[in-house]
């Protein structure tokens, strides 16, 4: 998560702070696509490419992902990265939360 400051005269952006969003509550993120701001002020993303569950036992990239995330190459579940929209809530105090939601839940209005 980036915190930026913008010079009102020039429009120049300056990085004020940077922090990682803890994605463990959403089982981590596999290969995400760009995010959009939702009408209720959260950031919605999606998985660009879901892992192929039929070949997961031989997928070295997914095994490495699982090892990095869980410390074990067989813990990550490929079905955690299909049809979900990671939704990040950025709070003014720089605390962030993330949850996986579905497309039907993401179409809600506030």
matplotlib code that plots the C-alpha trace (Angstrom):
import matplotlib.pyplot as plt

x = [0.0, 1.4, 0.9, 1.4, 1.5, 0.6, 2.0, -1.1, 0.8, 2.6, 0.6, 3.9, 3.4, 5.9, 6.1, 5.4, 5.2, 5.0, 3.7, 2.7, -0.8, -1.1, -2.8, -2.9, -6.6, -7.3, -4.9, -2.4, -2.7, -1.6, -1.3, -3.5, -4.7, -4.9, -7.3, -10.2, -11.8, -15.2, -18.2, -17.8, -14.1, -12.4, -9.9, -11.1, -8.7, -9.0, -6.8, -5.4, -4.8, -6.0, -3.6, -4.5, -5.6, -5.3, -1.5, -0.8, 1.3, 3.9, 3.6, 6.9, 5.8, 2.8, 4.9, 7.3, 4.4, 3.1, 6.6, 7.0, 3.5, 3.2, 6.7, 5.5, 5.1, 1.9, -0.3, -1.6, -4.9, -5.4, -9.1, -8.5, -7.5, -10.5, -13.5, -12.5, -12.0, -9.5, -11.0, -8.7, -9.9, -7.3, -7.8, -6.5, -4.3, -2.4, -4.0, -5.3, -7.6, -8.2, -10.8, -11.8, -15.3, -17.2, -18.4, -22.0, -21.0, -18.8, -21.8, -23.4, -24.1, -23.5]
y = [0.0, 3.4, 6.7, 9.6, 13.3, 15.6, 19.1, 21.2, 23.6, 21.1, 17.8, 16.0, 12.9, 12.1, 8.8, 9.3, 5.6, 2.1, -1.0, -4.5, -5.7, -8.9, -11.2, -14.3, -13.9, -14.3, -17.3, -15.0, -13.8, -15.9, -13.7, -10.6, -8.2, -4.4, -3.1, -0.7, 1.5, 0.3, 2.5, 1.8, 2.9, -0.4, -1.8, -4.7, -6.9, -10.3, -13.3, -12.8, -16.6, -19.2, -22.2, -25.3, -27.7, -30.7, -30.2, -28.7, -31.6, -30.9, -27.1, -25.8, -22.2, -23.0, -25.2, -22.3, -20.0, -22.4, -22.7, -19.0, -18.4, -21.4, -22.8, -26.0, -26.6, -28.7, -26.5, -23.9, -24.9, -24.0, -23.6, -20.6, -18.5, -19.2, -16.8, -14.7, -10.9, -9.8, -6.7, -4.4, -1.8, 0.9, 2.8, 6.3, 5.0, 2.8, -0.4, -2.5, -5.5, -7.9, -10.5, -12.7, -12.0, -13.2, -11.3, -11.3, -9.8, -7.2, -5.9, -4.6, -0.9, 1.1]
z = [0.0, -1.0, 0.7, -1.7, -1.3, -4.2, -4.7, -5.5, -7.7, -10.0, -9.4, -8.7, -6.5, -3.8, -2.0, 1.8, 2.9, 1.7, 3.5, 2.5, 2.8, 4.8, 2.4, 4.7, 5.5, 1.7, 1.4, -0.3, -3.9, -6.8, -10.0, -9.5, -12.2, -11.7, -9.1, -9.4, -6.8, -5.8, -5.1, -1.4, -1.4, -1.4, -4.0, -6.0, -7.9, -9.5, -10.2, -13.7, -14.3, -11.9, -11.4, -13.2, -10.5, -12.7, -13.1, -9.7, -8.4, -11.2, -11.2, -9.9, -9.8, -7.6, -5.4, -4.9, -4.2, -1.5, 0.0, 0.2, 1.6, 3.9, 4.3, 2.6, -1.1, -0.8, 1.6, -0.9, -2.5, -6.2, -5.7, -3.4, -6.5, -8.8, -9.2, -6.2, -6.1, -3.5, -1.8, 0.1, 2.6, 3.1, 6.4, 7.0, 9.9, 7.3, 8.6, 5.7, 5.5, 2.7, 2.0, -0.9, -2.2, -5.2, -8.3, -7.0, -3.7, -5.4, -7.3, -4.1, -3.7, -0.5]

ax = plt.figure().add_subplot(projection="3d")
ax.plot(x, y, z, "-o")
ax.set_aspect("equal")
plt.show()
